[in-house]
Amino acid sequence: MSLGDKKSEIIAVVNDALREAYSGTQLDTAIQLCLNDLSNENLLVSTDESQSLTSGDLSINYPTDYKDLVAITLVDSSNVEGKPLKKLPGGHKTYRELRDNDASTGITSWFSEFDDKFWLWRPANGSYTPKIEYYRRHPQTPEDILFGDDFRNAIYFGAIYYKALLEKKTDYIAIWRPVYLVEKEERRLSAKEQPRIIRG
């Protein structure tokens, strides 16, 4: 469950810590910097099932705010989920070489990544729904926080630190940077590790 709109709470905590009276959008940049930083650590996961494949389709698009892949599986019309696709050894160059030699469809088992797409080998021989599980970047929405409740303190401390940094409040930077880094590390260590089953 996401935190959603907790901006008023964050403003209250930051004002208390920095002895200020910020309001409205004055903390948006600091909050967003914190959210960006946390999502850089692969701490925000998502699943996309919004695309569809028909026979002969060559690729699927990266999902919204895509950062890094956990797994791609294809779900058929009977809702049966296939095995996770494997990343092609040799990457997109290997994919192009395979396509140059063989344009037929078949059972899709492999993929490469290029130009914000996953290129499928072989191209799908039927209709499927791709299920893409991935690490994502936080959207640029400080008023709609996707992180769950266990990230509350990390976001509080990060917003304090980044606001102090933006305002060049040296004493507060020295206090809140280590506090934020410790809490961020706690979140990283407690995150459920996603199995990396795509490396083949």
N, C-alpha and C positions, 0 to 999 in steps of 0.2 A: 504494500500500500504506500503510495507516494505522500509526501508531506503537503503537496499542493501549495496554497497561498499562505505562507507563514511570514510574509514580509513585515507585518506589524510587530510580530514577536521578535524578529531579527533586529528591527530598528530599535526596539526597547532595550535589547541586550547590548547592542553596539553603543547606544547613547549612554547607558550605564557604565560600560567599560571605558569609553573614551571621554566621558564627562562632556557630552555634546547634546544637541537638540535637533538631530537630523530628522527629516520628515519627507513624505512623498517619494519622489524618485531619487533622492540624494544618495541612497545606498545601492541603487541598481547595479552600477558598475562593479562595486566591491563584491556584491553577492554573486554576480555573474562570473567574475574572475575566480571565485571560490568554486562554483559549480563546474566551471571548465577544468580547473585544476584537479578536482576529485574525479571527474570522468576521464581524465588523461591516465589515471591509474587502473583502468579497466575495472571500475567499481560499479558501473551501471550497465545492466544487461537488458536485452529486449528480444522479442520474437516477432518476426514479420511473416504473415501468411496472406498478404494482400494481393500477391501477383498470381498469375496463372500461366501455365505452359500448354501449348498445343503441339501436335506432332510437327516436327521440323524446326521448332524454335531453337535458336542457337544460344541465347543468353537470358539471364535475368538481371535486373538492376540491383544495385546496392540499395538497401533499405534506408529510411530517413535517419540522418545523423550517424551513419555507419562509421565505426572505427576499426574493429577487428572481428574476425569470424570465430565462432565456436563450432557450428556445424550447419550443413545444408542437407536436408532430406527431402525426398519427393514423395508426396502423398497422392495416391491414385484416386479414381472416382469412387471406389468402394471404401475410401478412408483408411486404406492400408498404407502404412508408412514404410518406405524402403530403408535400406542401409544408408548411413551417412556417406555423402560423396567424398572422394579423396582428391587432394590437391595434386595436379599433374606434376611429376618430376620434370624439371626443365621449364616450368612456367608457361607463359603465353606463347613463347617461341615454339615449344613442343606442340601446343594446341594448333598453331598455324600449320606446322608441318603435317600433322595428322589430317587436318581439313584439306590440305592441298592434295593429299593422296587418297582421300576417301570422304565423300560427301553424303553417305547414307546415314539414315537414322538408326537407332538401336536402343539398347538399355543404357541409360545414363549412369556412369559410375565415377567419372572424373570431372574436374573443373579447373580452369585457370582464372586469374583475376587481371583485368586490364580495362582502363578507361571507365572506372566506376561500374563495372559489370562483372558478373560471374559467367564465363563462357563454358558451355557444357559439351562434354565428350562422352559418348556420342550425343548428337542432338536428340531430344526426346522423341520417342516413337509412339507417343500417345498424349493424353491430357493429364496434367498433374497440377497440384498446388505445391509450390516450393515452400518449405518451412525453413526459414533462415533464423537461426539463433545466433546472436551477435552481441558484442560489446558496442555500446553507443556513446556518442558525445551528447552532453546535455544541450538541449535546444536553448536558444538565447531568450529565455523566459524566466527572469528572476522572480516573477510573481506566481509561477507554477513549477514547483520543485518536484522532480521525479524521484529523487532519493527518498528512501524510507525513514521511519522514525529513528532508527539507530544511527542515522547521520546527523541528527539534530545538532549535537554539540560541535561536530566537525564544521558544520555550516555556520553556526554562531561564531566559533573561534576564527574560522577562515574569513568571514565578513569583517570581524574586528581587525584582524591582521591586514587585510587588503585595504580597508579604509584608512588605517593608520599609515600604510605605505603610500597611498595616493595623496594623503594630506601631509606627508613628510613629518609625521609625529614620531621622531626617532626613539624616544623613551618607550612609547607604546609598541613600536615595532620590535624592540629588543625583548619586551615581555611576551607579546602574543605570538610571535613567529614560532618559538619552540613549543608553545602550548598547542598551536594548530598542527605543527608537524607531528607531534606525539599522537594527537587524536586521529590524524589522517592515517598514520601507521597502524593504529589500533583498528581502524576500519578496514585497512588493507589486509591485516592478518586475520581478521574475523570473517572476511568475505568467503563465501562458499566457492571453492576453486572449481571452475568449469573444466570438464575434461577436454583436452585438445585432441579431438578425434579426426581432424581433417588433414593431418600432415602425411598420411598415407604410409 
